Amino acid sequence: MLNITTQDVMFTGIQPTGLLTLGNYCGTMCNWKTIQKKYQCFFCIADLHALTTRNHDNYIKNSFSTSILDMVALYLSCGVNPNDSTIFVQSHVYTHSQLYWILSNFIYFGELSRMTQFKKKFLVDKKNINLSLFCYPVLMAADILLYRTDGVSVGLDQKQHIELVQKIAHRFNSKYGNIFVIPHILKESKKYKIMALQEPTKKMSKSDKNFNNTIFLLDNLDLIRAKLLRSLTDSDPVYYIKYDIYNKPGISNLLSILSVLTNKNISILECEFKNYRYYDFKKQLSEIVCDTISKIQKLYFKFRKDEDYLIHILKFGAKTALDISKKNLYNVLQVLDL
Ligand code: TYM
């Protein structure tokens, strides 16, 4: 039975748009086991967000529901304990879409059009722009504000969206009283954006067409080693391991990954690997990455076999999430006279 306490609330979510990556792990999942001890945690599978980029002409039936179960198993493998925390699917809890609509009245067109992530997708793939992609951060705001969230665990790429959530909450509160808690990015969140291995000036992403850019948490370990050894580094006349994202984006990206996985500061790693050749540095990094991922994979294959258990977790999670969010939504409806 889940213990509802007076602890601060933490909310986080990932879209079920394919297999999770080392970017997801380094950006947020690596913290989950420890933050769970300090906060009342909500781990959401953001399937409504994932609809924004679904290809409706080419949709493979059941691929969504399969990825959702894969994700629950991965959440558990990263240390989430369903007896302490709530794991649930966004679309199973209707309050999210209702608050989303209400909050869309507290944000302006111009503010949403300045979101970097939207602008990037808009410029790259002009054909596939729908309204939901534009409004994506408003649904994030609903997710977070519904649970009176104190801290959000996200990677650096989501910073702008969280600032927008704060703005919406402030705006609403200034008109209707202190209804929402103003959330912040958890201080435990990592400060790095993990970049594509072959193109280290762009983000590592699940949907990258070049598989060599991305390490998936369920990749075979030999493939992970090969991807890391092949990763693009910088063509300096002499080797030096230094964090410098403008002049040495490749090495800086690998240092970021190493820093997250070893919990060591970059400056310490720079000293430790000072005299290493890039190949030897990558070899050492690949052992550390494989060690982390192999532990996750062992647990994943164990959890993934028991679908009934995974479905049970989601049903229980949806009930808990609905009970809590309904109360908070009710307060919002009341002050709005709805
Ligand atoms: P998604 O699925 O794009 O990303 C999920 C989480 O992984 C982090 N992340 C990364 N961090 C560092 N480097 C990367 N290359 C990298 N790629 C992904 C993201 O920062 C994120 O923390 N919109 C959210 C999902 C969501 C959500 C929420 C998150 C929906 N509602 C409410 C927090 C609170 C997203 O980015 O999904």
Residues whose N, C-alpha, C, O or C-beta is under 5 A from the ligand:
A	BS01	TYM	F11 T12 G13 I14 Q15 G23 N24 G27 T28 A46 H49 M140 D143 S153 V154 G155 L156 D157 Q158 Y192 K193 I194 M195 K203 M204
